[in-house]
Amino acid sequence: MRGMRWALVTGALGATIAAGGGLGVDTAAAQPQAPAAARIGYVDIQRVLARSAAGVAAREQLEREKAAMQKQVDGQRAELEKLRDDLEKKGQLLSPEARRERQDALEKKVRETRRLVDDLQATLQKKEEQLLGKVLSEVSGLVQKVARDKGYLLVLERQRSSVLYAAAEADLTDEIIRAYDEESRKAKR
């Protein structure tokens, strides 16, 4: 019974303290004030990359480099086809030793081509990460600036944050694109 009374007394005391009563505490001042309007927004980074001038320029540069790499790969594949056709057409007429040499040369060329393709893909991926990383870091700074200027408490990235619903008014993407394009124009001057 004594333990139960103690729980009642401490419970009542805790409630009194929490309410600020009996301790000379102003309860209105003790409670944290919530902002009048907690503003939360989001940005669709993929849309920024697709529609901003710098994002489009980065994509175009990647496409040019990809096309140059594709020409290189196409040249290697043409050589492979020529070696393969030569082996098929003349293979029956060659001595076993000559046929084996051509077969070895073909296999070596296949390995070289695979290595080239792997190297070019890695190079292209690295360039893409560099170009898009640069754009993303610039956009990140702009998002912070726009969010502070507009009084947003939180800005999410639409895809990575798994935003399932957001009102159109919370979408800052177009504003970020305009600010980014404007900043890019200023930097070119």
Phi, psi and omega per residue, in radians:
M1 nan -0.681 -3.110
R2 -1.107 -0.715 3.109
G3 -1.092 -0.619 -3.137
M4 -1.212 -0.708 3.092
R5 -1.101 -0.713 -3.139
W6 -1.086 -0.706 3.104
A7 -1.120 -0.696 3.121
L8 -1.157 -0.741 -3.121
V9 -1.163 -0.836 -3.118
T10 -1.186 -0.591 3.087
G11 -1.127 -0.770 3.123
A12 -1.162 -0.696 3.118
L13 -1.128 -0.739 3.111
G14 -1.073 -0.706 3.124
A15 -1.165 -0.670 3.120
T16 -1.154 -0.754 3.139
I17 -1.163 -0.744 3.141
A18 -1.067 -0.627 3.129
A19 -1.417 -0.163 3.123
G20 1.444 0.072 -3.094
G21 -1.331 2.533 3.039
G22 1.354 -0.059 -3.116
L23 -2.059 0.124 3.141
G24 1.248 0.446 -3.128
V25 -1.764 2.284 3.072
D26 -1.339 2.006 -3.051
T27 -1.147 -0.528 3.131
A28 -1.190 -0.656 -3.130
A29 -1.363 -0.449 -3.094
A30 -1.325 -0.430 -3.112
Q31 -1.509 2.310 3.106
P32 -1.146 2.468 -3.120
Q33 -1.564 2.236 3.072
A34 -1.385 2.546 3.096
P35 -1.050 2.647 -3.094
A36 -1.004 -0.802 3.134
A37 -2.423 1.847 3.113
A38 -1.315 1.931 -3.084
R39 -1.679 2.210 3.109
I40 -2.190 2.352 -3.140
G41 -2.312 3.070 3.086
Y42 -2.505 2.786 3.117
V43 -2.316 2.356 3.063
D44 -1.659 1.675 -3.055
I45 -1.074 -0.635 3.131
Q46 -1.080 -0.666 3.102
R47 -1.204 -0.655 3.082
V48 -1.080 -0.789 3.137
L49 -1.130 -0.628 -3.090
A50 -1.372 -0.499 -2.997
R51 -1.975 -0.316 -3.140
S52 -1.329 2.661 -3.116
A53 -1.050 -0.758 -3.130
A54 -1.199 -0.657 3.100
G55 -1.143 -0.733 3.102
V56 -1.134 -0.734 3.127
A57 -1.096 -0.711 3.118
A58 -1.117 -0.749 3.118
R59 -1.119 -0.733 3.134
E60 -1.110 -0.722 3.106
Q61 -1.090 -0.739 3.101
L62 -1.098 -0.700 3.133
E63 -1.137 -0.682 3.096
R64 -1.109 -0.789 3.130
E65 -1.147 -0.651 3.108
K66 -1.131 -0.712 3.130
A67 -1.117 -0.726 3.112
A68 -1.108 -0.717 3.120
M69 -1.164 -0.655 -3.141
Q70 -1.125 -0.652 3.089
K71 -1.074 -0.725 3.127
Q72 -1.088 -0.778 3.131
V73 -1.152 -0.732 3.133
D74 -1.063 -0.678 3.089
G75 -1.078 -0.758 3.111
Q76 -1.120 -0.719 -3.132
R77 -1.165 -0.635 3.092
A78 -1.099 -0.740 3.088
E79 -1.083 -0.711 3.102
L80 -1.059 -0.817 3.141
E81 -1.074 -0.693 3.128
K82 -1.108 -0.792 3.108
L83 -1.099 -0.728 -3.132
R84 -1.135 -0.810 3.119
D85 -1.089 -0.742 3.131
D86 -1.063 -0.742 -3.140
L87 -1.153 -0.718 -3.139
E88 -1.167 -0.725 -3.083
K89 -1.300 -0.771 -3.034
K90 -1.775 -0.079 -3.072
G91 -1.016 -0.663 -3.108
Q92 -1.209 -0.462 -3.086
L93 -1.534 -0.266 -3.079
L94 -1.452 2.700 3.025
S95 -1.196 2.760 -3.140
P96 -0.984 -0.640 -3.141
E97 -1.188 -0.769 3.131
A98 -1.151 -0.692 3.114
R99 -1.102 -0.762 3.136
R100 -1.105 -0.674 3.105
E101 -1.103 -0.759 3.132
R102 -1.198 -0.646 3.092
Q103 -1.107 -0.757 3.106
D104 -1.097 -0.722 3.114
A105 -1.097 -0.699 3.112
L106 -1.128 -0.806 3.133
E107 -1.101 -0.670 3.094
K108 -1.103 -0.741 -3.140
K109 -1.150 -0.644 3.100
V110 -1.091 -0.794 3.121
R111 -1.096 -0.743 3.124
E112 -1.078 -0.717 -3.128
T113 -1.169 -0.744 3.100
R114 -1.081 -0.742 3.126
R115 -1.103 -0.745 3.117
L116 -1.064 -0.802 -3.141
V117 -1.065 -0.787 3.121
D118 -1.077 -0.776 3.130
D119 -1.099 -0.767 -3.129
L120 -1.164 -0.665 3.094
Q121 -1.125 -0.725 3.123
A122 -1.133 -0.722 3.121
T123 -1.112 -0.776 3.138
L124 -1.114 -0.728 3.132
Q125 -1.122 -0.707 3.137
K126 -1.124 -0.757 3.113
K127 -1.113 -0.708 3.121
E128 -1.082 -0.773 3.122
E129 -1.094 -0.678 3.134
Q130 -1.161 -0.880 -3.102
L131 -1.121 -0.841 -3.111
L132 -1.246 -0.566 3.072
G133 -1.087 -0.702 3.098
K134 -1.093 -0.827 3.135
V135 -1.077 -0.776 -3.107
L136 -1.126 -0.652 3.128
S137 -1.201 -0.654 3.089
E138 -1.154 -0.724 3.139
V139 -1.159 -0.664 -3.140
S140 -1.017 -0.779 3.096
G141 -1.082 -0.706 3.115
L142 -1.156 -0.680 3.120
V143 -1.065 -0.774 3.127
Q144 -1.079 -0.760 -3.128
K145 -1.122 -0.860 -3.129
V146 -1.091 -0.738 -3.140
A147 -1.074 -0.772 3.113
R148 -1.126 -0.800 -3.110
D149 -1.097 -0.612 -3.083
K150 -1.638 -0.048 3.076
G151 1.387 0.522 3.091
Y152 -1.452 2.394 3.084
L153 -1.493 -0.499 -3.048
L154 -2.620 2.339 3.039
V155 -2.244 2.183 -3.112
L156 -1.822 2.763 2.994
E157 -1.629 2.224 -2.952
R158 -1.014 -0.895 -3.065
Q159 -1.288 -0.858 -3.037
R160 -1.227 -0.472 -3.122
S161 -1.510 -0.054 -3.120
S162 0.949 0.851 3.086
V163 -1.231 2.041 -3.111
L164 -1.530 -0.519 3.078
Y165 -2.610 2.444 3.020
A166 -2.679 2.390 3.107
A167 -1.203 2.601 -3.118
A168 -1.015 -0.528 -3.136
E169 -1.149 -0.382 -3.128
A170 -1.494 -0.130 -3.100
D171 -1.415 1.984 3.138
L172 -1.714 0.076 -2.995
T173 -1.020 -0.886 -3.106
D174 -1.093 -0.659 3.101
E175 -1.134 -0.686 3.108
I176 -1.162 -0.719 3.113
I177 -1.059 -0.809 3.128
R178 -1.074 -0.799 -3.135
A179 -1.123 -0.680 -3.132
Y180 -1.195 -0.751 3.099
D181 -1.100 -0.718 3.124
E182 -1.114 -0.765 3.130
E183 -1.138 -0.662 3.121
S184 -1.138 -0.711 3.086
R185 -1.103 -0.711 3.133
K186 -1.121 -0.681 -3.119
A187 -1.168 -0.525 -3.136
K188 -1.307 -0.405 -3.091
R189 -1.247 nan nan
